[in-house]
Amino acid sequence: MSKLLWKPSAERVAQTNLSRFIAKVNADHEVGARTYDDLWYWSVTDVPTFWSAVWDFCGVIGDKGDVVVDDPDRIPGAKWFPKGTINYARNLLRPRPAEAEALVFWGEDKVRRRMTHGELTAAVSRVQQALKAVGVTQGDRVCGYLPNMPETIIYMLATTALGAIWSSASPDFGVQGVVDRFGQIEPRLMVTVDGYFYNGKTHDIRDKVKAVAERMPTLEAVVVVPYTSDAPDLSDIAKGIGHDEFIAGHTAEEVEFVPLPFDHPLFIMFSSGTTGVPKCIVHGHGGTLLQQLKEHVLNSDARPGDRVFYFTTCGWMMWNWLVAALAADCTLLLFDGSPFYPTGNVLFDYADAEKMTFFGTSAKWIDSVKKAGLVPKDTHSLATVRAIASTGSPLAPESFDFVYDGIKADVQLASISGGTDILSCFMLGSPIDPVYRGEIQKRGLGMAVKVFNDEGKPVQGEKGELVCVKAFPSTPIGFWNDPGDVKFRAAYFDQCPGVWTHGDWVELTETGGIIVYGRSDATLNPGGVRIGTAEIYRQVEQLPEVVEALVIGQDWDNDVRVVLFVRLREGVELTEDLVARIKKQIRDNATPRHVPAKVVQVQDIPRTKSGKIVELAVREVVHGRPVKNKEALANPEALEEFAARPELAE
């Protein structure tokens, strides 16, 4: 049995939205649910009734129609609310008091801004009119090359209210990375900034914007929001226009919200693109809203007036997830910059200063705080924080310990997991349930998640493939420019027809929780036994000398051998003694099969813009194969260190 780390009090459970929802469906539909697991079983058994109840409970604004889903067992291809209409932006800009705070923004220590609901609505109106004036209409693409700032939300809402399609990338992307993404979808307009702040430095991106604009001939305007300077020179940017000039002459009036079909395209998201040009994943208005509202209101217990934060950039799907909290009548807390500038306490400072209720971050950041020797529970109140969420990579059991020992004892720790593919979660937190060490609390409501073994049979208590065996509303509409859905089906359905195969290597535990061992395409296979990479990281990164690690399987002598790369603390060298201690740590706490055949020191670990390490790209480099899209990486130069290593030739 896993170790119990936290359990909500009876009083806390009674106050949750989830408890109210259970009482509601029990009364209305005679569900008889007493626990989350009871509710989950009903949600994947009586699929239409469940999703209709979520629509009603969460107060979705729209016309539901009289059909919820035509065939919940058809995946892909099920049609959700086929007779209904909805508009995503209408729900995020739902009626609230004009003086209610909508957004708070911190741009490192350089910028502080606040916006009320009335101010946000007025700003959206002016931008929307400007978009209409240049001809933007339903189905057109508008792109944001932007930080996580208020204007990003303003332009997104103005765009999607019209039925145009929004897509975004963060300003740290290079020119090729932006063109690889936006160039595929032929945007009509791009909005960007003059520069951004990171780690105390100002980064001017006007040269990058100029180069991007020159390579995307469909652009009719490039709107530049001043961020690092008051009046940046835009003369070199083709079709460049300042934000103030773009909206000049437009005064605030009622925002137009176009009623749209449930599956009308809303967002185009992009795969990481480390093995080729990124896939363009199209998500719809209704599925995105309904799924994310369910996760905010029921799983994250978002209540009116709550103050919701997630550390994210606009190049990561967690930005799209975060902004949906507006539809739950919450205030968004936005942050742009380094989470360690000016100190490692900046996000905890933010939490106290702004009375944060939901604190979202990444597993890597939690580990970095721990390794920096910070103990926030001794330096900060964090009194208002009810939940801490972690995603991006599996949260190690030791990081679970650190949250409760070093950050806050009475808090729901919600490790969550899903992805860009579904713009939501397959498994996440439950505010009415205990937290067990190393486990994601529960499978998502309405998500018929199972774990399949190699024979395609559901298993519990053993590792296997994460699958979803029934349709769900946030299934992508498809991929952009993919006739016949050939690439879309190949990505998720060809491996096991009629079942979504997500590509995670996981275990369903006896508590009903989930342990993620890594991506199934990155699992190691020495001697024919599959090993999740997270099992090795968990052990190695406990050693004080090791900052982070990356492990791959190297083809060797008609088998696969495990190769471990380690980045060590400054001034530490990889000695024979340290190699022996690394191997002993793994052998004693995992199995002999987990022990690497080679341990190699590197100065940096390559990762994506959203902070995920790229095992597959390193595997390609080690085997002398080209990495097709280095522009997807935050630090592509790090790959060079993995090529032609003499240690791996013997």
C-alpha positions in Angstrom: 0.0 0.0 0.0 1.3 3.4 -0.9 2.2 5.9 1.8 -0.6 8.3 2.8 0.7 11.9 2.8 -2.4 14.0 3.1 -6.1 13.6 3.7 -8.8 16.3 3.4 -10.8 17.0 6.5 -14.5 16.2 6.5 -15.3 19.9 6.7 -13.0 20.6 3.7 -14.6 17.7 1.7 -18.1 19.1 2.4 -17.2 22.5 1.0 -16.0 21.2 -2.4 -17.7 21.6 -5.7 -17.2 17.9 -6.2 -19.3 17.0 -3.1 -22.0 19.3 -4.3 -21.9 17.7 -7.8 -22.1 14.2 -6.3 -25.2 15.2 -4.3 -26.7 16.8 -7.4 -26.4 13.8 -9.7 -27.4 11.4 -6.9 -30.6 13.4 -6.5 -31.3 14.0 -10.2 -30.2 10.7 -11.7 -30.2 8.2 -8.7 -26.5 7.5 -9.3 -25.9 6.4 -5.7 -22.3 7.6 -5.7 -20.5 7.9 -2.4 -16.9 8.2 -3.5 -15.0 9.7 -6.4 -14.5 6.2 -7.8 -18.2 5.6 -7.8 -18.7 8.8 -9.7 -16.0 8.0 -12.1 -17.5 4.6 -12.9 -20.9 6.3 -13.6 -19.3 9.0 -15.7 -17.8 6.4 -18.1 -20.8 4.2 -18.1 -23.7 6.7 -18.6 -21.6 9.0 -20.8 -24.3 11.3 -22.2 -26.0 11.9 -18.8 -22.6 12.7 -17.1 -21.5 15.3 -19.7 -25.0 16.9 -19.8 -24.8 17.2 -16.0 -21.3 18.8 -16.2 -22.7 21.4 -18.7 -25.5 22.3 -16.3 -23.5 22.3 -13.1 -20.7 24.4 -14.5 -23.2 26.9 -16.0 -22.1 26.6 -19.6 -23.5 29.5 -21.7 -24.8 28.1 -24.9 -27.6 26.0 -26.5 -27.1 22.4 -25.5 -29.5 20.9 -28.1 -31.3 17.6 -27.4 -28.4 15.2 -28.3 -25.3 15.0 -26.1 -23.3 12.5 -28.2 -24.4 10.3 -31.1 -22.2 7.3 -30.2 -19.9 7.4 -27.2 -18.3 4.1 -28.1 -17.1 5.4 -31.5 -13.6 6.8 -31.1 -12.6 8.7 -33.1 -15.7 10.0 -34.8 -18.3 10.6 -32.1 -20.2 13.8 -32.5 -20.8 15.9 -29.4 -23.8 18.2 -28.9 -24.4 18.0 -32.7 -27.5 20.2 -32.5 -26.0 22.7 -30.0 -24.2 26.1 -30.3 -21.6 27.6 -28.1 -18.8 30.2 -28.0 -15.8 29.7 -25.9 -15.0 33.4 -25.4 -18.6 34.1 -24.3 -18.0 31.7 -21.4 -14.7 33.2 -20.4 -16.2 36.7 -20.5 -19.4 35.6 -18.7 -21.3 38.4 -16.8 -19.4 39.5 -13.7 -19.3 42.7 -11.8 -17.3 45.2 -13.8 -15.1 45.9 -10.8 -14.3 42.2 -10.2 -10.6 41.5 -10.7 -10.0 39.5 -13.9 -6.2 39.5 -14.3 -3.0 40.2 -12.3 0.3 40.2 -14.2 3.9 40.1 -13.0 6.6 40.4 -15.6 9.6 39.5 -13.4 10.3 42.6 -11.3 9.8 45.0 -14.2 6.1 45.1 -14.7 3.0 44.9 -12.5 -0.5 45.2 -13.9 -4.1 44.5 -12.9 -7.3 44.4 -15.0 -10.9 44.3 -13.8 -13.5 42.3 -15.7 -14.9 45.6 -17.1 -11.4 46.6 -18.3 -10.8 43.2 -19.9 -14.1 43.2 -21.7 -13.6 46.8 -23.0 -10.1 45.8 -24.3 -11.4 42.7 -26.0 -14.1 44.9 -27.7 -11.6 47.3 -29.1 -9.3 44.6 -30.4 -12.2 42.7 -31.9 -13.4 45.7 -33.8 -9.9 46.2 -35.1 -9.7 42.6 -36.2 -13.1 43.0 -38.0 -11.8 46.2 -39.7 -9.0 44.3 -41.3 -11.3 41.5 -42.4 -10.7 38.7 -39.8 -13.7 36.4 -39.8 -14.8 32.8 -39.0 -12.1 30.3 -39.8 -9.3 32.8 -40.2 -6.1 32.1 -38.2 -4.7 34.7 -35.8 -1.4 33.9 -34.2 0.3 35.2 -31.0 4.1 35.3 -30.7 3.7 36.5 -27.1 4.6 36.2 -23.4 2.0 35.2 -20.8 0.6 38.7 -20.5 -2.8 40.3 -20.5 -2.7 41.2 -24.2 -2.4 37.5 -25.1 -5.7 36.8 -23.4 -7.3 39.9 -24.9 -6.3 39.0 -28.5 -7.3 35.4 -28.0 -10.7 36.3 -26.7 -11.3 38.8 -29.4 -10.3 36.3 -32.1 -12.3 33.3 -30.8 -15.4 35.4 -30.1 -15.6 36.0 -33.8 -15.1 32.3 -34.7 -11.6 32.8 -35.9 -8.9 30.4 -34.8 -6.1 31.2 -32.3 -2.6 29.8 -32.0 0.3 30.9 -29.9 4.0 30.5 -29.3 6.3 32.1 -26.7 8.8 34.8 -27.7 11.8 32.6 -26.9 11.1 30.5 -30.0 13.6 31.0 -32.8 12.5 32.1 -36.3 12.5 28.6 -37.7 10.5 27.3 -34.8 7.8 29.9 -35.3 7.7 29.5 -39.1 7.5 25.7 -38.7 4.4 26.2 -36.6 2.5 29.2 -37.9 3.7 28.8 -41.4 1.6 25.6 -41.8 -1.6 27.2 -40.8 -1.3 30.4 -43.0 -2.3 33.1 -40.5 -3.9 36.3 -41.6 -2.6 38.3 -38.6 0.2 37.9 -36.0 0.4 39.8 -32.8 3.7 40.0 -31.0 5.9 42.1 -28.7 9.0 44.2 -29.1 10.9 42.0 -26.6 10.6 40.2 -23.3 12.3 39.9 -19.9 14.1 36.8 -18.6 16.4 36.3 -15.7 16.8 40.1 -15.3 17.8 40.7 -18.9 15.8 42.3 -21.7 15.6 40.4 -25.0 14.7 42.4 -28.1 12.9 40.2 -30.6 12.2 42.7 -33.4 14.8 41.1 -35.7 13.1 37.7 -35.2 9.7 39.2 -35.8 11.0 40.8 -39.0 12.4 37.5 -40.2 9.2 35.6 -39.4 7.0 38.2 -41.1 9.1 37.9 -44.3 8.7 34.2 -44.4 4.9 34.1 -43.9 3.3 35.8 -47.0 -0.3 35.3 -45.8 0.2 37.9 -43.0 -1.8 41.0 -43.7 -0.7 42.7 -40.4 1.9 42.3 -37.7 0.6 44.0 -34.5 3.4 44.8 -32.0 2.5 45.3 -28.3 5.1 47.5 -26.5 6.4 45.5 -23.6 10.1 46.3 -22.9 9.9 49.8 -24.3 7.2 52.5 -24.6 7.6 53.3 -28.3 9.6 50.6 -30.2 10.8 51.3 -33.8 8.8 49.0 -36.1 10.0 50.5 -39.4 11.9 47.3 -40.3 8.9 45.0 -39.8 6.9 44.4 -42.9 3.2 45.3 -42.3 4.2 46.1 -38.7 1.8 48.3 -36.7 1.8 49.2 -33.0 -1.0 47.9 -30.8 -2.3 51.4 -29.9 -2.4 52.4 -33.6 -4.2 49.1 -34.5 -7.0 49.8 -32.1 -7.1 53.6 -32.6 -10.6 54.9 -33.4 -12.4 52.0 -31.9 -14.3 52.6 -28.6 -15.5 49.9 -26.3 -18.9 48.5 -27.1 -20.6 45.2 -26.6 -18.4 42.2 -27.6 -19.8 40.2 -30.5 -20.0 36.5 -29.6 -20.8 34.4 -32.7 -22.8 31.2 -31.9 -20.8 28.3 -33.3 -21.2 24.6 -33.7 -19.8 22.6 -30.7 -16.8 21.4 -32.7 -16.0 24.7 -34.5 -12.2 25.1 -34.5 -11.0 27.2 -31.5 -7.2 26.5 -31.0 -4.5 25.0 -33.2 -1.9 23.5 -30.9 1.5 22.0 -31.9 3.3 18.9 -30.9 6.8 19.3 -29.6 8.2 18.8 -33.1 11.5 17.2 -32.0 11.2 14.4 -34.5 10.0 16.5 -37.4 7.8 19.5 -38.3 5.3 19.9 -35.5 1.8 18.4 -35.9 -1.0 21.0 -36.0 -3.6 19.7 -33.6 -7.1 21.3 -34.0 -9.3 21.7 -30.9 -12.9 22.8 -30.8 -14.9 25.4 -28.8 -17.2 23.1 -27.0 -14.9 20.2 -26.2 -12.1 22.4 -24.9 -14.5 24.5 -22.7 -16.5 21.6 -21.3 -13.4 19.5 -20.5 -11.4 22.3 -18.9 -14.4 23.6 -16.9 -14.9 20.1 -15.5 -11.2 20.0 -14.5 -11.2 23.5 -13.0 -14.5 23.3 -11.1 -14.7 19.6 -10.1 -11.1 18.3 -10.0 -9.4 21.6 -9.0 -12.3 22.9 -6.9 -12.1 26.4 -8.5 -14.7 28.6 -6.9 -15.9 32.1 -7.7 -13.3 34.6 -6.6 -10.5 32.1 -6.4 -7.1 33.2 -7.7 -5.6 30.7 -10.1 -2.0 30.5 -11.2 0.0 28.2 -13.4 3.6 28.9 -14.3 3.6 28.5 -18.1 4.5 30.1 -21.4 2.2 30.6 -24.4 4.0 27.8 -26.1 2.7 25.2 -23.7 -0.9 23.9 -23.4 -1.1 24.8 -19.8 -1.6 28.4 -20.9 -4.8 27.3 -22.7 -5.8 25.3 -19.6 -5.1 28.2 -17.2 -7.2 30.8 -19.0 -10.3 28.7 -18.9 -10.5 29.4 -15.2 -12.1 32.7 -16.2 -15.2 30.6 -17.1 -15.2 29.5 -13.4 -15.4 33.1 -12.2 -11.8 33.1 -11.1 -9.0 35.7 -11.2 -6.0 34.7 -13.3 -2.6 35.3 -11.9 -0.1 35.6 -14.8 3.7 35.5 -14.6 6.2 36.0 -17.4 9.9 35.4 -16.9 12.3 33.2 -14.9 10.8 31.5 -11.8 14.2 31.9 -10.2 14.6 35.7 -10.7 15.4 37.6 -8.7 15.4 34.7 -6.3 14.0 31.2 -6.2 11.3 32.5 -3.9 9.6 34.8 -6.5 6.6 32.5 -7.1 6.1 32.0 -3.4 6.3 35.8 -3.0 3.6 36.0 -5.7 1.4 33.5 -3.9 1.5 35.4 -0.7 1.1 38.9 -2.2 -1.8 37.9 -4.4 -3.5 35.4 -2.1 -3.2 32.6 -4.6 -5.6 29.6 -4.1 -4.3 27.3 -6.8 -0.6 27.1 -7.4 0.4 25.3 -10.6 3.9 24.5 -11.7 6.1 21.8 -13.1 7.8 18.7 -11.5 11.1 20.1 -12.6 10.6 23.4 -10.8 9.6 21.6 -7.6 12.8 19.5 -7.8 14.8 22.6 -8.5 13.4 24.4 -5.4 14.3 21.4 -3.3 17.8 21.2 -4.7 18.3 25.0 -4.2 17.9 24.3 -0.5 14.8 26.5 -0.2 12.2 25.8 2.6 9.2 27.9 1.7 7.2 26.8 4.7 9.7 28.6 6.9 9.8 31.8 4.9 6.2 32.2 3.5 2.7 32.0 4.8 1.0 30.4 1.7 -2.2 30.5 3.9 -4.6 30.8 1.0 -3.1 28.0 -1.2 -5.5 25.1 -1.1 -3.9 23.1 -4.0 -0.5 22.7 -5.6 -0.5 21.2 -9.1 2.4 19.7 -10.9 2.8 18.5 -14.5 5.3 18.4 -17.4 7.0 15.2 -16.3 6.3 12.6 -13.6 6.6 14.0 -10.1 9.1 11.9 -8.1 8.0 10.4 -4.8 10.7 12.4 -3.1 9.2 15.6 -4.5 5.9 14.6 -3.0 7.7 14.4 0.3 9.3 17.8 -0.2 6.0 19.5 -1.0 4.6 18.4 2.4 7.8 18.7 4.4 9.2 21.9 2.8 6.3 23.9 1.2 3.0 23.3 3.0 1.7 20.4 5.1 -2.1 21.0 4.6 -2.4 21.2 0.9 -3.8 19.0 -1.9 -0.9 18.0 -4.1 -2.4 17.3 -7.6 0.0 15.7 -10.0 -1.8 16.0 -13.3 -1.1 14.4 -16.7 -2.6 14.7 -20.1 -1.3 16.8 -22.9 -1.4 19.0 -25.9 -3.1 16.2 -27.8 -6.3 16.5 -25.7 -5.8 20.0 -24.2 -6.7 18.6 -20.8 -5.9 15.7 -18.5 -6.4 11.9 -18.5 -5.6 11.8 -14.8 -5.4 14.5 -12.2 -6.4 15.5 -8.6 -9.5 14.9 -6.5 -10.1 17.4 -3.7 -12.1 14.9 -1.7 -9.5 12.1 -1.7 -6.2 11.4 0.0 -2.8 12.0 -1.6 -0.5 8.9 -1.8 3.2 9.2 -2.3 4.2 9.1 -5.9 0.7 8.7 -7.3 -1.6 10.9 -9.4 -4.8 10.8 -7.4 -7.4 9.7 -9.9 -8.5 9.2 -13.5 -10.4 12.1 -15.0 -14.2 12.0 -14.8 -15.7 11.0 -18.1 -12.3 9.7 -19.2 -12.5 5.9 -19.7 -8.9 5.4 -18.9 -7.4 1.9 -18.7 -4.0 0.3 -18.7 -3.4 -2.3 -21.4 -0.7 -4.9 -21.2 1.2 -6.2 -24.3 -1.8 -8.4 -25.2 -4.1 -5.5 -25.2 -5.9 -6.6 -22.0 -6.7 -4.2 -19.1 -4.5 -4.7 -16.0 -4.2 -3.2 -12.5 -1.1 -3.3 -10.4 1.3 -3.7 -13.3 2.8 -1.5 -16.0 1.3 -0.9 -19.4 0.0 1.5 -22.0 -2.3 4.3 -21.1 -5.4 4.1 -23.2 -8.9 5.6 -23.3 -11.6 3.3 -24.6 -14.5 5.7 -25.0 -15.0 9.0 -26.7 -14.5 12.3 -24.8 -15.4 15.8 -25.8 -11.9 17.2 -26.1 -10.8 14.6 -28.6 -9.1 16.8 -31.3 -11.2 17.6 -34.3 -8.1 16.4 -36.2 -4.8 17.7 -37.6 -4.6 20.7 -39.8 -4.2 19.9 -43.5 -4.5 16.1 -43.0 -6.8 14.8 -45.7 -8.7 11.6 -44.6 -7.3 12.0 -41.1 -4.4 9.7 -42.0 -1.8 11.3 -39.7 -4.4 11.8 -36.9 -5.4 8.2 -36.9 -1.8 7.0 -37.1 -0.9 9.1 -34.1 -3.5 7.7 -31.7 -5.6 4.9 -33.1 -3.6 2.6 -35.5 -1.8 0.8 -32.7 -5.1 -0.3 -31.2 -8.2 0.5 -33.4 -11.1 2.0 -31.6 -9.0 3.0 -28.6 -7.0 6.1 -27.9 -3.4 5.1 -27.2 -1.7 8.0 -25.5 1.9 6.9 -25.4 2.4 6.9 -21.7 3.9 3.9 -19.7 1.8 3.8 -16.5 0.4 1.7 -13.7 -3.1 1.8 -12.2 -2.7 1.3 -8.4 -4.8 -0.4 -5.8 -5.9 3.1 -4.5 -7.3 4.0 -7.9 -4.4 6.3 -8.6 -1.9 6.3 -11.5 1.9 6.2 -11.5 3.6 7.4 -14.7 6.9 5.8 -15.6 7.6 7.9 -18.7 6.7 8.0 -22.4 6.2 4.5 -23.8 8.2 5.4 -26.9 11.1 6.3 -24.6 11.0 3.2 -22.4 14.1 1.1 -22.2 14.2 -2.5 -23.3 17.3 -4.2 -22.1 17.0 -8.0 -22.4 13.4 -7.6 -23.6 12.2 -6.1 -20.4 10.5 -2.6 -20.6 11.7 0.0 -18.1 10.2 3.4 -17.6 12.8 6.2 -17.6 11.2 7.9 -14.6 12.2 4.9 -12.4 15.8 5.7 -13.1 15.5 9.5 -12.7 13.9 9.0 -9.3 16.9 7.3 -7.9 19.7 9.2 -9.6 18.4 12.7 -8.8 18.4 11.9 -5.1 22.2 12.0 -5.1 23.3 15.5 -4.0 25.9 15.7 -6.8 23.4 15.2 -9.6 21.4 18.2 -10.8 19.5 16.3 -13.5 19.8 13.3 -15.7 18.7 11.8 -19.1 18.7 8.1 -19.9 18.4 6.3 -23.3 18.6 2.8 -24.7 21.6 2.4 -27.0 21.6 -0.4 -29.6 24.5 -2.6 -28.7 25.6 -6.1 -29.5 22.2 -7.2 -30.8 20.5 -5.9 -27.6 19.9 -2.6 -25.9 22.0 -1.2 -23.1 21.1 1.5 -20.7 23.1 4.8 -21.0 22.7 7.4 -18.3 23.8 11.0 -18.9 24.2 13.2 -15.8 24.6 16.9 -15.2 26.4 17.5 -12.0 26.7 20.4 -9.6 29.2 23.0 -10.5 32.7 21.9 -9.7 31.8 18.2 -9.4 33.4 15.7 -11.7 32.2 12.2 -12.5 34.7 10.0 -10.6 34.7 6.2 -10.5 33.4 6.4 -6.9 30.5 8.6 -8.0 29.7 6.2 -10.9 29.7 3.3 -8.4 27.4 5.2 -6.0 25.0 6.0 -8.8 24.8 2.4 -9.9 24.4 1.2 -6.3 21.6 3.7 -5.7 19.7 2.3 -8.8 20.5 -1.3 -8.0 19.4 -1.1 -4.4 16.2 0.8 -5.0 15.1 -0.4 -8.4 16.4 -3.6 -10.1 19.7 -4.8 -11.6 18.1 -4.3 -15.0 17.8 -0.6 -14.3 21.5 -0.2 -13.7 23.1 1.7 -16.6 25.9 0.1 -18.6 27.4 3.5 -19.1 27.3 6.7 -17.0 28.4 9.8 -18.9 28.8 13.4 -17.6 27.4 16.3 -19.7 27.3 20.0 -19.1 23.6 20.5 -20.2 20.5 18.4 -20.8 18.5 19.3 -24.0 14.8 20.2 -23.4 11.8 21.5 -25.2 10.5 25.1 -24.7 8.1 23.8 -22.0 10.9 22.2 -20.1 10.6 18.5 -21.0 13.8 16.6 -21.6 14.1 15.1 -25.0 15.2 11.5 -24.7 14.2 10.6 -28.3 16.3 13.4 -29.8 19.4 12.4 -27.7 18.8 8.8 -28.8 18.9 9.8 -32.4 22.2 11.8 -31.9 23.9 8.9 -30.1 23.0 6.6 -33.0 24.3 9.1 -35.5 20.9 9.9 -36.9 19.8 13.5 -37.7 17.4 15.4 -35.4 14.8 16.8 -37.7 13.7 19.9 -35.9 16.2 21.4 -33.4 14.2 24.6 -33.5 11.7 23.0 -31.1 14.4 22.9 -28.4 15.1 25.6 -25.8 18.8 24.7 -25.9 19.6 22.9 -29.2 23.3 23.4 -28.7 23.2 20.9 -25.9 22.7 18.1 -28.4 26.2 18.5 -29.8 27.7 17.1 -26.6 26.0 13.8 -27.1 27.4 13.1 -30.6 30.3 10.7 -31.2 31.0 10.1 -27.5 34.1 7.9 -27.2 32.6 6.3 -24.0 29.7 4.9 -26.1 31.9 3.3 -28.8 33.1 0.5 -26.4 
